[in-house]
Amino acid sequence: MTPSPPQCGEREKDDIGGRFSMLDLLIRGGTVIDGSGAARITADVGIVDGRITAVGRLSDTARRTIDADGLIVAPGFIDGHTHMDAQVMWDAPGTSSCYNGVTSVVMSNCGFTLAPCKPADRQWYANCLSYVEDIPAAAMAAGMDWTWESFAEYLQAVERRPKALNYAMYVGHSALRMYVMGRRALSDEATDEEIATMAAMAQEAMRAGAIGVSTSRAHTHLTPEGQPVASRQASWHELERIVASMAALGTGIFQVGSDVRSHASNVAMLDELKRLALAYKRTIMFGLISTRQGDDPASWRTQAQVIEDTNRAGGRMFGQVSTRSINAIYSLKSYLPFDVLPEWKLVRERPLPEQLQMLRDPARRRALVEAEQRMKPKDNVLQGGGAATLDPRKPDYEQLFALKSMDWDDPTVAELSRVRGTHPVETMIELALADPDQIFVWPVVNEDREDVLGMLKRDTTLATFSDAGAHSAQEMGACLQTHFLHYWVNKRGAFTLEHAVRKMTRDIAEAFELKDRGLLKPGYKADVVLFEADRVRPCLPRVENDLPGGARRLVQKAEGIRATIVNGAVTMENGRSTGTFTGEVMKGAAASSALSPQAGRGLG
């Protein structure tokens, strides 16, 4: 029988096996690590209409062929913890995630979202987000055409934007509270009627495409006035009703910003989360954190044990883990620990060339060193967000590293000061004068690398905690994927490359129920990264003034990432955007008209 001709808009197939006669893209001769954990193979990858059609030895012709000889071909990395809700509106490539092999991100974590939001409250929301996540409110105003009110309208706005990454999003609990309760959200418990309204709005957002609800219990999350953010005012009864609303839809992830201020608060939170996971059968995620601050350095072990106990009992719970310490980053071009001191303000408010000139004056330098003595001593309270900059403590110079590479074997300021015979502040000034781009790194949490390794080794943890899009001039975590490959695989040999890739692809896709991503397998979305196994590493972070309105932020590129492919199109080549923006919004299951068999449970 003669095959019928293709209909208008249909791709022509051959008459054997239904294969397309020409591929859109052929990746030829690479070392394929498919994301499953299986051993690498040498193979070709064929792509048509944004999906993988075949993996093996292929003789197909293609509109474009990439020679991948000598390169690793892997699924694009997935980052499950970002705050790119504002940035997506002006940054089509999705920097710095796109530089580090990331093809998909989950944003709107920790309860902070830009919708739902009443038009009159936009500045209030922006100020809160700016303080907690160090995303300049002026940059948001300059970079966003804020026309939405509902979550569905925000999602549609993201869909309309050109983007080179795939985005999934939660609806934020703080946003729900602020929308329903107004200013009372920052001080009061919600009434039963208000809780019912929030639960209904959560369902509405999930039907529009949200993958779940995010919240925060973290004591570091404060408003500009120093109050706990809205979600922290909520009772566990309120949180339970919201989780129950997800259970009624039979889908949805509940993401929580962890409370690790003390052992008691950590255990209390974990007990409640375990109860919710078992009662409502919804996936629960939170950050696993190790810290020398507070009274519970082993908090992550307690968290990990509860996760394992919950999963054994029939729940579904995951810990999100960074692949390295989470750091406060200081630079002459961004923040320094001393910026709030009057003597330093006189210098820091000037343009950079004038600052350099003033810092060369010996008398002024003596005054700046003396001013440091008035700073509050370092205490044992974990700081974060705006508090780390606006209410700083005297640095622990034994833990403040003068970064020269991303090998993580740099000297501390204290070590350099002993060699030089200078005060640590004098040492920092000298280093900054020698190189105004000099970066100083102070690990805030995950200070112990062996703790980080212990967290990453567990099957119930996800290598995904970058905070990309947040802390724009204070911290840079978007390199966690290339750091994993460079430090833990190549330098330490703690993971095989296959295991590391699986931790950043399939494991995350399965946890977030992204059904067609995370593997190089026929039928899956063609999200692919090509990199040099021995060369891949993050570059040093740099301060750039490229936010809308010229605001500053940290940018971190990578070496060894040769190409990134999103939904079948090459979006990054050799560290540069191709100007092709094929990213999608990844909607949750409730956006489909077909609900799971669990629908109807939970609200009873």
C-alpha positions as CSV (number, residue, x, y, z in Angstrom):
1,M,0.0,0.0,0.0
2,T,1.2,3.5,-0.9
3,P,1.5,5.6,2.3
4,S,-0.9,8.5,2.3
5,P,0.8,11.9,1.9
6,P,1.2,14.0,5.1
7,Q,-1.5,16.4,6.0
8,C,-0.9,20.1,6.2
9,G,1.4,20.8,9.1
10,E,2.3,17.1,9.5
11,R,6.0,15.9,9.4
12,E,6.8,13.3,6.7
13,K,7.6,9.8,8.0
14,D,9.2,6.9,6.2
15,D,7.2,3.7,5.7
16,I,9.2,1.5,8.0
17,G,8.6,1.9,11.7
18,G,7.1,5.3,11.5
19,R,10.5,7.0,11.8
20,F,10.8,10.6,10.6
21,S,12.7,10.8,7.3
22,M,14.8,13.7,8.5
23,L,15.8,14.7,12.0
24,D,15.7,18.3,13.2
25,L,18.9,17.7,15.2
26,L,21.4,14.9,15.4
27,I,24.0,14.7,18.2
28,R,26.7,12.5,16.7
29,G,29.2,10.2,18.5
30,G,29.0,11.6,22.0
31,T,29.4,9.7,25.3
32,V,25.8,9.4,26.4
33,I,25.0,9.4,30.1
34,D,21.2,9.0,30.0
35,G,20.3,10.1,33.5
36,S,19.2,6.7,34.8
37,G,22.5,5.9,36.5
38,A,23.4,3.3,33.8
39,A,26.9,3.1,32.5
40,R,27.9,5.6,29.7
41,I,27.8,4.5,26.1
42,T,28.9,6.0,22.8
43,A,25.8,6.8,20.8
44,D,24.0,9.3,18.7
45,V,20.8,11.1,19.8
46,G,18.1,12.0,17.3
47,I,15.6,14.8,17.9
48,V,12.4,15.8,16.1
49,D,9.8,18.3,17.1
50,G,11.4,19.0,20.4
51,R,11.5,15.3,21.5
52,I,14.1,12.6,21.5
53,T,13.3,10.0,18.8
54,A,16.2,7.6,19.1
55,V,19.4,6.9,21.0
56,G,22.0,4.6,19.4
57,R,23.9,4.3,16.1
58,L,21.8,6.4,13.7
59,S,22.1,6.7,10.0
60,D,19.5,9.4,9.7
61,T,20.0,12.7,8.0
62,A,19.4,15.9,10.0
63,R,18.9,19.6,9.4
64,R,21.7,20.1,11.9
65,T,24.3,17.7,13.2
66,I,26.5,18.4,16.3
67,D,29.8,16.5,16.5
68,A,29.9,15.4,20.1
69,D,33.0,13.3,19.9
70,G,34.9,13.7,23.2
71,L,31.8,15.2,24.9
72,I,29.4,14.0,27.6
73,V,25.8,14.1,26.3
74,A,23.4,14.1,29.3
75,P,19.9,15.3,30.1
76,G,19.7,19.0,30.9
77,F,20.1,19.7,34.6
78,I,17.0,20.5,36.6
79,D,17.1,23.1,39.4
80,G,14.2,22.5,41.8
81,H,14.8,25.5,44.1
82,T,15.0,29.0,42.5
83,H,13.4,32.4,42.9
84,M,13.4,33.6,39.3
85,D,9.8,34.8,39.5
86,A,10.7,38.4,38.7
87,Q,13.9,37.7,36.6
88,V,12.0,35.6,34.1
89,M,10.2,38.8,33.0
90,W,13.4,40.5,31.7
91,D,16.1,37.8,31.4
92,A,15.2,35.5,28.5
93,P,18.3,33.3,28.6
94,G,17.8,32.6,32.4
95,T,21.2,33.6,33.7
96,S,23.2,32.3,35.6
97,S,21.4,29.0,35.5
98,C,21.8,28.7,31.7
99,Y,25.6,29.0,31.9
100,N,25.7,25.9,34.2
101,G,23.9,23.4,32.0
102,V,20.4,24.0,33.5
103,T,17.5,23.5,31.2
104,S,14.5,23.5,33.7
105,V,13.9,25.3,37.0
106,V,11.2,25.4,39.7
107,M,10.6,28.8,41.0
108,S,8.3,30.5,43.6
109,N,9.9,28.6,46.5
110,C,9.5,29.5,50.3
111,G,6.1,31.2,49.9
112,F,7.4,34.1,47.9
113,T,5.5,34.7,44.7
114,L,4.3,37.7,42.7
115,A,0.7,36.4,42.5
116,P,-2.0,36.5,43.5
117,C,-1.5,40.2,44.2
118,K,-4.0,43.1,44.2
119,P,-2.9,46.1,42.1
120,A,-2.7,48.4,45.1
121,D,-0.3,46.0,46.9
122,R,2.3,45.6,44.2
123,Q,4.9,47.8,45.8
124,W,4.3,46.1,49.2
125,Y,4.9,42.7,47.6
126,A,8.0,44.0,45.8
127,N,9.4,45.5,49.0
128,C,9.0,42.2,50.9
129,L,10.5,40.2,48.1
130,S,13.4,42.7,47.8
131,Y,14.2,42.5,51.5
132,V,14.1,38.7,51.9
133,E,15.7,37.7,48.6
134,D,17.8,40.8,47.8
135,I,16.0,41.4,44.5
136,P,16.1,45.2,44.0
137,A,12.6,46.6,44.0
138,A,13.7,49.3,41.5
139,A,14.9,46.5,39.2
140,M,11.5,44.8,39.4
141,A,9.7,48.1,38.7
142,A,12.0,48.7,35.7
143,G,11.9,45.2,34.4
144,M,8.3,44.0,34.8
145,D,5.1,45.1,33.2
146,W,3.1,44.1,36.2
147,T,-0.4,43.6,34.7
148,W,-1.6,40.5,36.5
149,E,-3.6,40.0,39.7
150,S,-4.4,36.3,39.8
151,F,-1.9,33.4,39.7
152,A,-3.4,32.3,36.4
153,E,-2.7,35.7,34.9
154,Y,0.9,35.6,36.2
155,L,1.4,32.2,34.7
156,Q,0.1,33.4,31.4
157,A,2.5,36.3,31.5
158,V,5.4,33.9,32.0
159,E,4.1,31.8,29.1
160,R,4.2,34.9,26.8
161,R,7.7,35.8,27.7
162,P,10.6,34.6,25.5
163,K,12.6,32.2,27.6
164,A,15.4,29.7,27.2
165,L,14.6,27.6,30.3
166,N,11.5,25.6,31.2
167,Y,9.8,27.0,34.3
168,A,7.5,25.3,36.9
169,M,6.1,27.3,39.7
170,Y,4.3,27.1,43.1
171,V,1.7,29.4,44.4
172,G,3.2,31.1,47.4
173,H,1.6,30.9,50.9
174,S,2.7,34.4,51.8
175,A,1.1,35.7,48.7
176,L,-2.1,33.9,49.4
177,R,-2.2,35.3,53.0
178,M,-1.4,38.8,51.9
179,Y,-4.1,38.7,49.2
180,V,-6.8,37.4,51.6
181,M,-5.9,39.1,54.8
182,G,-4.1,42.3,53.8
183,R,-1.8,43.8,56.4
184,R,-3.2,41.4,59.0
185,A,-1.3,38.7,57.3
186,L,1.9,39.9,59.0
187,S,0.5,39.7,62.5
188,D,-2.7,37.7,62.9
189,E,-3.9,34.1,62.7
190,A,-6.4,33.6,59.9
191,T,-10.1,33.0,60.5
192,D,-11.7,29.8,59.3
193,E,-13.3,31.7,56.5
194,E,-10.0,33.2,55.4
195,I,-8.3,29.8,55.5
196,A,-11.1,28.4,53.4
197,T,-10.6,31.2,50.9
198,M,-6.8,30.5,50.8
199,A,-7.4,26.8,50.3
200,A,-9.8,27.5,47.4
201,M,-7.3,29.9,45.8
202,A,-4.6,27.3,46.1
203,Q,-6.7,24.9,44.2
204,E,-7.5,27.5,41.6
205,A,-3.8,28.2,41.1
206,M,-3.1,24.5,40.7
207,R,-5.8,24.1,38.1
208,A,-4.1,27.0,36.3
209,G,-0.8,25.1,36.4
210,A,0.9,25.6,39.8
211,I,2.8,22.4,40.8
212,G,1.8,22.9,44.5
213,V,2.1,25.4,47.3
214,S,5.2,26.8,48.9
215,T,5.6,28.2,52.4
216,S,8.3,29.2,54.9
217,R,8.9,28.6,58.6
218,A,12.5,30.0,58.4
219,H,13.3,32.5,61.1
220,T,15.6,34.3,58.6
221,H,12.7,35.3,56.4
222,L,11.7,38.8,57.6
223,T,9.9,41.8,56.2
224,P,11.7,45.2,55.8
225,E,10.2,46.1,59.2
226,G,11.8,43.1,60.8
227,Q,8.5,41.1,61.2
228,P,8.2,37.5,60.2
229,V,6.9,37.1,56.7
230,A,3.3,36.3,56.3
231,S,3.6,32.5,56.0
232,R,5.4,32.4,59.4
233,Q,2.3,33.8,61.1
234,A,0.2,30.8,60.0
235,S,-0.9,28.1,62.4
236,W,-0.3,24.5,61.6
237,H,-4.1,24.2,61.3
238,E,-4.0,26.7,58.4
239,L,-1.2,24.8,56.7
240,E,-3.1,21.5,57.1
241,R,-6.1,22.9,55.4
242,I,-4.0,24.0,52.5
243,V,-2.3,20.6,52.2
244,A,-5.8,19.1,52.4
245,S,-6.9,21.2,49.5
246,M,-4.1,19.7,47.4
247,A,-5.0,16.2,48.5
248,A,-8.5,16.9,47.2
249,L,-7.0,17.4,43.8
250,G,-4.9,14.2,44.1
251,T,-1.7,16.1,43.2
252,G,0.6,18.8,44.4
253,I,3.9,19.4,46.2
254,F,4.2,21.2,49.5
255,Q,7.5,23.0,49.7
256,V,8.7,24.4,53.1
257,G,11.5,26.8,54.0
258,S,13.0,25.0,57.0
259,D,13.1,26.2,60.6
260,V,16.5,25.3,61.9
261,R,16.9,28.1,64.5
262,S,17.1,25.5,67.3
263,H,16.8,21.7,67.8
264,A,13.4,22.2,69.4
265,S,11.9,24.2,66.5
266,N,13.4,21.8,63.9
267,V,11.9,18.8,65.6
268,A,8.5,20.5,66.0
269,M,8.4,21.3,62.3
270,L,9.5,17.8,61.3
271,D,6.8,16.2,63.4
272,E,4.1,18.3,61.8
273,L,5.4,17.7,58.3
274,K,5.6,13.9,58.8
275,R,2.0,14.0,60.1
276,L,0.8,15.9,57.0
277,A,2.7,13.7,54.6
278,L,1.2,10.5,56.0
279,A,-2.3,11.9,56.5
280,Y,-2.7,13.5,53.0
281,K,-0.2,11.6,50.9
282,R,1.2,14.7,49.3
283,T,4.8,15.2,48.4
284,I,6.7,17.4,50.9
285,M,10.1,19.0,50.3
286,F,12.3,21.1,52.4
287,G,16.0,22.1,52.6
288,L,18.5,19.9,54.4
289,I,20.9,22.3,56.2
290,S,24.0,21.7,58.2
291,T,25.2,24.7,60.3
292,R,27.6,25.5,63.1
293,Q,25.2,28.3,64.2
294,G,22.4,27.7,66.6
295,D,22.2,24.9,69.1
296,D,21.8,22.0,66.6
297,P,24.8,21.4,64.3
298,A,23.4,17.9,63.5
299,S,20.0,19.3,62.4
300,W,20.4,17.7,59.0
301,R,20.8,14.3,60.4
302,T,17.5,14.7,62.3
303,Q,15.8,15.9,59.1
304,A,17.3,13.1,57.1
305,Q,16.0,10.5,59.6
306,V,12.5,11.9,59.5
307,I,12.5,11.8,55.7
308,E,13.5,8.2,55.7
309,D,11.0,7.3,58.4
310,T,8.2,9.1,56.6
311,N,8.9,7.3,53.3
312,R,9.1,3.9,55.0
313,A,5.7,4.6,56.5
314,G,4.1,5.3,53.1
315,G,4.7,9.1,52.8
316,R,6.6,10.9,50.1
317,M,9.2,13.3,51.4
318,F,12.5,14.7,50.0
319,G,15.3,16.9,51.2
320,Q,16.8,19.6,48.9
321,V,20.6,19.9,49.3
322,S,23.1,22.4,47.9
323,T,26.2,20.7,46.6
324,R,28.4,23.1,48.6
325,S,28.3,25.6,51.4
326,I,25.8,28.4,51.1
327,N,27.9,31.6,51.2
328,A,27.7,35.3,51.9
329,I,29.8,36.8,49.1
330,Y,31.6,40.1,49.6
331,S,33.3,42.4,47.1
332,L,34.3,46.0,46.8
333,K,31.8,46.1,43.9
334,S,28.9,44.7,45.9
335,Y,28.7,44.4,49.7
336,L,31.4,44.4,52.4
337,P,30.7,43.4,56.0
338,F,31.5,46.9,57.2
339,D,29.2,48.9,54.9
340,V,26.9,50.1,57.7
341,L,29.6,51.8,59.7
342,P,29.7,55.6,59.2
343,E,33.4,55.7,58.4
344,W,32.9,53.1,55.7
345,K,29.7,54.7,54.3
346,L,31.7,57.8,53.5
347,V,33.8,55.7,51.2
348,R,31.3,53.2,49.9
349,E,28.8,55.8,48.7
350,R,31.4,57.1,46.2
351,P,32.0,55.8,42.6
352,L,34.5,52.9,42.5
353,P,37.5,54.9,41.2
354,E,37.1,57.4,44.1
355,Q,36.7,54.5,46.6
356,L,40.0,53.1,45.4
357,Q,41.7,56.5,45.8
358,M,40.3,56.9,49.3
359,L,41.4,53.4,50.3
360,R,45.0,54.2,49.4
361,D,45.1,56.9,52.0
362,P,47.0,55.5,55.1
363,A,45.1,57.7,57.6
364,R,41.7,56.8,56.2
365,R,42.7,53.1,56.2
366,R,43.6,53.3,59.9
367,A,40.2,54.9,60.6
368,L,38.4,52.1,58.7
369,V,40.3,49.4,60.6
370,E,39.5,51.1,63.9
371,A,35.8,51.4,63.0
372,E,35.5,47.6,62.6
373,Q,36.2,47.3,66.4
374,R,32.7,48.8,67.1
375,M,30.9,46.1,65.1
376,K,28.8,43.6,67.1
377,P,30.8,40.4,67.8
378,K,29.9,37.3,65.8
379,D,27.2,35.4,67.7
380,N,25.7,32.0,67.2
381,V,22.4,33.1,65.5
382,L,21.9,32.2,61.9
383,Q,21.3,35.3,59.8
384,G,20.0,35.4,56.3
385,G,18.4,37.6,53.6
386,G,18.5,41.3,54.3
387,A,19.5,40.9,57.9
388,A,22.9,39.6,56.8
389,T,23.6,43.0,55.2
390,L,21.7,45.5,57.3
391,D,22.6,44.1,60.7
392,P,26.0,42.5,60.2
393,R,28.3,41.0,62.7
394,K,32.1,41.2,62.8
395,P,33.3,38.6,60.4
396,D,34.9,35.3,61.5
397,Y,38.1,35.9,59.6
398,E,39.1,32.2,60.2
399,Q,36.1,31.3,58.0
400,L,36.3,34.2,55.5
401,F,38.0,33.0,52.3
402,A,39.8,35.1,49.8
403,L,38.7,33.4,46.6
404,K,41.1,32.9,43.8
405,S,39.7,29.8,42.0
406,M,36.7,27.5,42.3
407,D,38.8,24.6,43.6
408,W,37.8,25.4,47.2
409,D,41.4,25.4,48.6
410,D,41.8,29.1,49.1
411,P,43.4,30.8,52.1
412,T,41.3,32.6,54.7
413,V,41.7,36.2,55.5
414,A,43.0,35.2,58.9
415,E,45.7,33.1,57.4
416,L,46.8,35.8,54.9
417,S,46.9,38.3,57.8
418,R,49.2,36.2,59.8
419,V,51.6,35.9,56.9
420,R,51.4,39.6,56.1
421,G,51.4,40.8,59.7
422,T,48.4,43.0,59.0
423,H,45.0,43.4,60.6
424,P,42.3,41.4,58.7
425,V,40.5,44.6,57.5
426,E,43.8,45.9,56.2
427,T,44.4,42.6,54.4
428,M,41.0,42.8,52.8
429,I,41.6,46.4,51.7
430,E,45.0,45.5,50.2
431,L,43.5,42.6,48.3
432,A,40.7,44.7,46.9
433,L,43.1,47.4,45.8
434,A,45.2,44.8,44.0
435,D,42.1,43.4,42.3
436,P,38.8,45.3,42.6
437,D,37.0,42.1,41.5
438,Q,38.4,40.2,44.5
439,I,35.7,38.0,46.0
440,F,35.5,37.1,49.7
441,V,33.4,34.1,50.7
442,W,31.9,33.4,54.1
443,P,30.1,30.1,54.5
444,V,26.8,30.7,56.3
445,V,25.5,27.2,56.3
446,N,26.8,23.8,55.1
447,E,30.2,24.9,56.4
448,D,31.4,21.3,56.9
449,R,32.0,19.7,53.5
450,E,31.7,16.2,54.9
451,D,28.2,17.0,56.1
452,V,27.4,18.1,52.5
453,L,28.8,14.9,51.2
454,G,26.7,12.9,53.8
455,M,23.6,14.7,52.6
456,L,24.2,14.2,48.9
457,K,24.9,10.5,49.4
458,R,21.3,9.8,50.6
459,D,18.8,8.5,48.1
460,T,16.1,10.7,49.5
461,T,17.9,14.0,48.8
462,L,17.8,16.1,45.7
463,A,20.9,18.0,44.5
464,T,19.0,21.2,44.0
465,F,19.1,24.2,46.3
466,S,20.6,27.1,44.3
467,D,18.2,30.0,45.2
468,A,19.0,31.2,41.7
469,G,17.4,34.6,41.1
470,A,17.6,35.5,44.7
471,H,20.2,37.2,46.9
472,S,21.3,38.8,43.7
473,A,24.4,40.6,45.1
474,Q,24.8,38.6,48.3
475,E,25.1,34.9,47.3
476,M,25.5,32.9,44.1
477,G,24.2,29.3,44.1
478,A,23.4,28.8,40.4
479,C,26.7,27.0,39.9
480,L,25.7,24.0,42.1
481,Q,25.6,21.7,39.1
482,T,29.0,22.5,37.7
483,H,30.4,22.5,41.2
484,F,29.0,19.0,41.8
485,L,30.8,17.8,38.6
486,H,34.1,19.6,39.2
487,Y,34.5,19.2,43.0
488,W,32.7,16.0,44.0
489,V,33.2,14.0,40.8
490,N,36.5,15.2,39.4
491,K,38.4,16.5,42.4
492,R,37.2,14.3,45.3
493,G,36.0,11.2,43.4
494,A,33.1,10.9,45.7
495,F,30.6,10.2,42.9
496,T,30.8,8.6,39.6
497,L,29.8,10.9,36.8
498,E,26.7,8.7,36.1
499,H,25.6,9.0,39.7
500,A,26.1,12.7,39.8
501,V,24.1,13.2,36.5
502,R,21.3,11.1,37.8
503,K,21.1,13.2,41.0
504,M,20.7,16.4,38.9
505,T,18.3,15.0,36.3
506,R,16.1,11.9,36.7
507,D,15.9,12.0,40.5
508,I,14.7,15.6,40.4
509,A,12.3,15.0,37.5
510,E,10.7,12.0,39.3
511,A,10.4,13.9,42.6
512,F,8.6,16.8,40.9
513,E,6.6,14.4,38.7
514,L,8.0,15.9,35.5
515,K,6.9,12.9,33.4
516,D,8.9,13.5,30.2
517,R,12.1,15.1,31.4
518,G,15.3,14.0,33.1
519,L,16.3,11.1,30.8
520,L,17.7,10.8,27.3
521,K,15.1,8.3,26.2
522,P,12.8,8.2,23.1
523,G,9.6,10.2,23.7
524,Y,11.2,12.5,26.3
525,K,11.6,16.2,25.8
526,A,14.9,17.0,24.2
527,D,16.5,18.9,27.0
528,V,20.2,18.1,26.7
529,V,23.6,19.4,27.9
530,L,26.9,18.7,26.2
531,F,30.0,19.2,28.3
532,E,33.7,18.2,28.7
533,A,34.0,15.8,31.6
534,D,37.5,16.8,32.6
535,R,37.1,20.6,32.1
536,V,33.7,21.3,33.5
537,R,33.8,23.8,36.4
538,P,32.2,27.0,37.6
539,C,34.0,30.3,36.9
540,L,34.6,32.8,39.7
541,P,31.5,34.9,40.4
542,R,31.7,38.5,39.2
543,V,29.7,41.6,40.0
544,E,27.8,43.0,37.0
545,N,25.5,46.0,36.8
546,D,23.1,44.5,34.3
547,L,19.8,44.3,36.2
548,P,17.0,46.6,34.9
549,G,17.9,50.1,35.7
550,G,21.6,49.2,36.1
551,A,21.4,47.5,39.5
552,R,24.2,45.2,40.5
553,R,24.1,41.4,40.9
554,L,26.5,38.5,40.9
555,V,26.9,36.5,37.7
556,Q,28.6,33.1,37.5
557,K,29.5,31.4,34.3
558,A,31.1,28.0,33.7
559,E,33.9,26.3,31.7
560,G,33.4,23.1,29.8
561,I,29.7,23.5,29.0
562,R,29.8,23.3,25.2
563,A,26.0,23.4,24.3
564,T,22.6,23.4,25.9
565,I,19.5,22.2,24.1
566,V,16.0,23.0,25.4
567,N,13.0,21.3,23.8
568,G,15.1,20.4,20.8
569,A,16.7,23.7,20.0
570,V,20.2,24.9,20.8
571,T,19.9,27.8,23.3
572,M,23.5,28.1,24.5
573,E,26.8,27.4,22.7
574,N,30.2,27.8,24.3
575,G,28.8,29.9,27.1
576,R,26.8,32.3,24.9
577,S,23.1,32.6,24.2
578,T,22.1,31.7,20.7
579,G,19.1,34.0,20.9
580,T,16.8,31.0,20.6
581,F,14.1,30.8,23.3
582,T,12.2,27.5,23.3
583,G,11.5,27.2,27.0
584,E,8.1,26.2,28.2
585,V,6.0,26.5,31.4
586,M,5.8,23.1,33.0
587,K,2.3,22.9,34.5
588,G,1.3,20.6,37.3
589,A,-1.0,17.7,36.9
590,A,-4.1,19.5,38.2
591,A,-4.0,21.7,35.0
592,S,-5.1,18.6,33.1
593,S,-8.8,17.8,33.0
594,A,-8.1,14.2,34.0
595,L,-7.7,14.0,37.8
596,S,-6.0,11.1,39.6
597,P,-8.0,8.4,41.4
598,Q,-7.2,10.1,44.7
599,A,-9.3,13.1,43.8
600,G,-11.8,14.0,46.5
601,R,-9.6,12.9,49.4
602,G,-8.5,15.2,52.1
603,L,-11.1,17.9,52.6
604,G,-13.6,15.5,54.4
